[in-house]
Amino acid sequence: MSSPKTAIIADDEPILRLTLKKILAEIWSDLEVIAMASNGNEALELITAAQPDIAFLDIRMPELTGLEVAKRLQQTGVAPQTKIIFLTAYDEYALQAFDLAAVDYLLKPVDERRLEQTRDRLLQSTSSSGIEEQTLTKLSQLLSQQVRPSTASRWFNASKGDDVYVIDVSSVLYFQAEDKYITVKTTEGEYLIRKSLRQLEEELDPDLFWRVHRGTLVQVEHIARVEKTFTGQLRIHLKQSRDVLPVSRRFAGRFKPN
């Protein structure tokens, strides 16, 4: 395979598509991202039409998953020269499946050093064929049977002013509902998201984030102590913030001594 010159990026998160494109421009100047897709069907159409050298495919996309797109390409043989790199938010255990299937992947949010490794592998590769269908089948089985990914979100998009940031869930201290927005307090600062607290709660791991008030979700591991005032009200003190969060009576039972 000659040095790759063209690529497409398929991911349903706009900020991640743009971020990956930006990093590629910085570390791989002679690679041109010729198109971007927001779902699997669109990705399949773009790859079929443009025949790119590389396709970055999100594993979990609407309509068709990244694996399904790769399988259809393999079955039809329409883009035999296209190298597939999977984008994934799977946890560390599920990543073992990619290693066992000998398939290259990038963990989201994309790390520049890891992307440089992928670039170097592609430049050194002499193979002109894509991933074999039996490899894709093996990967599908490993992901679905041995190392199922968590359904909880690991990252999300939030805004500050006119800018959009990809926030790692582990950095969140708490979420506070205010009017039509939710304030996200992290170890790095404050951001805003437009989503209901109920919807957000459904997307987060309930073992990590506790509802402590009608409008507050707090990440348990960031709780330093829970104070009981002379009036009997509970107040949460955080490890990395001076903010104090009230606990409503409805949720006070979470903090009863064992």
Summary of the structure (lengths in Angstrom):
residues: 258
radius of gyration: 21.8
end to end distance: 62.9
largest distance: 73.6
contacts: 771
relative contact order: 0.10
helix: 34%
strand: 30%
